[in-house]
């Protein structure tokens, strides 16, 4: 291993670009160990920065050992900065020296040509809108240390300013300065800019003024949808006109629309492919992301090879998104989903490593969809794999630790991050590892007390505390409900109610207060907005964990409300109804019940067709008020559904009953249900007949219990293959049951 003593550590840089890289290096050294190496006037140095004017301008760089010195060589500034990053990823510090844990000499050529993240200054992010220019520049530097070469910004989303009380600048005044800072550090600037103008000419005039103000602009990204409601011909016509304006002010800049399909335009994707043939000079490449028109492999096969593809991966969201937690199986437990919601602190290193492998061969790079620092670990994982896909997740996390958790055991930091990801596996009551993870993370600070001032550490600690809170409450309330139901079945209503009202212990509330304290600390440290009222989060699903952490995660409150609703009944009527509620989801052994919240998708025996949407309801404070039982927390939203099940009684008629979200849609004409290939219903929305008694007793407002008869003739030796389709508008339902017809 190579060691550099501070008493003779100097840098050498000849021209202005090299000196800029040396300044970056000195700044990062001082942050990490308090020592600031000086520039040498001669050849006695530890590190030399060298711009090679003869090489092709790229992100490649070389690190060379020459005795006790290192030479960083690149064709441009950011190449030298990537060499600095490689140094700091492998560096450990003491008061007297810096030591590299490994040899870092070699020629480095990044795997992907586009490596970046979206850090838009607008109201929706859970962090960025609270920053000033200095904080943005600091994060630019962090992104360079991650190996990024691109930052993506956002002008007025709807062509008008929408500022909140945290924002220090007008969005487009900020955009100009953000572009200038990016240019200073040799970062490419991408602009996510939807087509929000009513007409082409207004759009041209707006872009002409905006593009003229920006010191640097490399790519414009107009989404096809999300938002966007233009037919493909009009979208590409605008791209052509806007590209001309772009070239006027930034001759080398490019136009990259996305193949994201607008809602309500099911044929948009095919029309987009057809329109491309007529607009070869309108665009330079294609982006794909959430609400994609085609799966990535299909898109790559169907658009001409001249068009490169850039990925727009959503690494910031956990639910109601393109890549929900456990995206390959969508089984994140409803209690965790409820409390942590869509944008909590979410390190998912192994999962995003898998996603990177699945998408790698189809794209030339990516700029992620990000709404704040909740996904900071995910940014580092994704960018590191874009640099070098052969790295292991553990090595990447240890690099992350050496960069941002200075003087902390990198292996212990990596273990803590991996443990947080494991916290989300399965039922939290069956995962004692959640408690261990919190102790691991507390242990990091015990060994290095300075971590309490490190926002990245406090993010991990906050998440670990939240996971423990969910587990403890879920376990206690589940136990309370179990005992209450036993009392109900024995006719002891008052005893059941007393049991359900038993409070959590003081240790729970002490930890809950710690969560509040950490939220305040994180807001002051990095601008993380963990609730709407105090910290100005845009809405509860935008990282506002404090607004969801206490929501119902069991049926405890549902039971208490039912008990309250029945207070005016006779004792006998009340007991009868409560006992009926206790059997809500119970079936005979030759019947079938499935809830998307309570059961796992793979237990359906069929892999659902791609791009279904799990419209989770539990983390929505205006919905999860105790009126919605947990078995209905997940709404399956798609154009098709299928399952295979068996064990039904011979020569027996059954009833199939769905709990649909009751959203009347007169456009639905081909709602179809088949059983073993036999059509049992086809026609307008839902059809069938309503189970009004079940709706009144068991369903909250806004849901419908719709039944279809399954005569004994449709079963084959007790087996049933069920399929439901609606090709244009789709359907939403939370549960279904197949029970014997009475």
QUITAZI-V559409 format. One record per backbone hydrogen bond with DSSP energy under -1.0 kcal/mol. CO is the residue of the C=O (numbers start at 1). NH is the residue of the N-H. Records with the same first field share a line. If there is no record, write none. Layout:
# QUITAZI-V559409
CO->NH  NH
This chain:
# QUITAZI-V559409
2->100
4->98
5->8
6->9
10->46  47
11->40
12->49
15->19
16->20
17->21
18->22
19->23
20->24
21->25
22->26
23->27
24->28
25->29
26->30
27->31
28->32
29->33
30->34
38->11
43->45
46->70
47->12
48->72
50->74
52->55
61->108
62->73
63->106
64->71
66->69
69->66
70->48
71->64
72->50
73->62
74->52
76->80
77->81
78->82
79->83
80->84
81->85
82->86
83->87
84->88
85->89
90->101
92->99
96->6
97->94
98->4
99->92
106->63
108->61
114->366
115->149  150
116->368
117->152
120->122
126->529
127->130
128->131
132->136
133->137
134->138
135->139
136->140
137->141
138->142
139->143
140->144
141->145
142->146
143->148
144->147
149->188
150->117
151->190
152->119
153->192
170->174
171->175
172->176
173->177
174->178
175->179
176->180
177->181
178->182
179->183
180->184
181->185
182->187
183->186
188->151
189->218  219
190->153
191->221
194->196
199->203
200->204
201->205
202->206
203->207
204->208
205->209
206->210
207->211
208->212
210->213
218->254
219->191
220->256
221->193
222->258
231->235
232->236
233->237
234->238
235->239
236->240
237->241
238->242
239->243
240->244
241->245
242->246
243->247
244->248
245->249
246->250
250->253
254->220
255->284
257->287
258->260
259->293
262->265
265->268
267->271
268->272
269->273
270->274
271->275
272->276
275->278
276->279
279->282
286->310
287->259
288->312
291->261
295->299
296->300
297->301
298->302
299->303
304->307
308->286
309->364
310->288
311->367
313->315  369
318->325
326->329  330
333->337
334->338
335->339
336->340
337->341
342->318
348->352
349->353
350->354
351->355
352->356
353->357
354->358
355->359
356->360
359->362
364->113  114
365->311
366->116
368->118
369->315
371->126
373->376
374->346
375->379
376->380
377->381
378->382
379->383
380->384
381->385
382->386
383->387
384->388
386->112
387->111
388->391
392->396
393->397
394->398
395->399
396->400
397->401
398->402
399->403
400->404
401->405
405->408
409->413
410->414
411->415
412->416
413->417
414->418
415->419
416->420
417->421
418->422
419->423
421->424
422->425
427->430
428->431
431->434
432->435  436
433->437
434->438
435->439
436->440
437->441
438->442
439->443
440->444
441->445
442->446
443->447
444->448
448->451
449->452
450->453
451->454
454->458
455->459
456->460
457->461
458->462
459->463
460->464
461->465
462->466
463->467
464->468
465->469
466->470
467->471
468->472
469->473
470->474
471->475
472->476
473->477
474->478
475->479
476->480
477->481
478->482
479->483
480->484
481->485
482->486
483->487
484->488
485->489
487->492
488->491
491->493
492->496
493->497
494->498
495->499
496->500
497->501
499->502
505->509
506->510
507->511
508->512
509->513
510->514
511->515
512->516
513->517
514->518
515->519
516->520
517->521
518->522
519->523
520->524
521->525
522->526  528
523->527
530->546
531->537
532->536
539->542
543->545
544->547
545->548  549
548->551
555->559
556->560
557->561
558->562
559->563
560->564
561->565
562->566
564->567
566->569
570->574
571->575
572->576
573->577
574->578
575->579
576->580
577->581
578->582
581->584
583->586
588->591
592->738
594->736
595->599
600->603
601->604
602->605
604->644
613->615  637
614->616
617->620
620->623  624
623->625
629->632
630->633
633->617
635->615
636->733
637->613
638->731
639->726
641->724
643->722
645->720
653->741
654->710
655->739
656->708
657->737
658->706
659->734
660->704
661->663
665->668
671->683
672->725
673->680  681
674->723
675->678
678->675
681->673
683->671
685->687
689->707
690->692
691->695
692->696
693->697
694->698
695->699
700->703
702->662
704->660
705->691
706->658
707->689
708->656
710->654
711->714
716->719
718->648
719->716
720->645
721->676
722->643
723->674
724->641
725->672
731->638
732->661
733->636
734->596
735->659
736->594
737->657
738->592
739->655
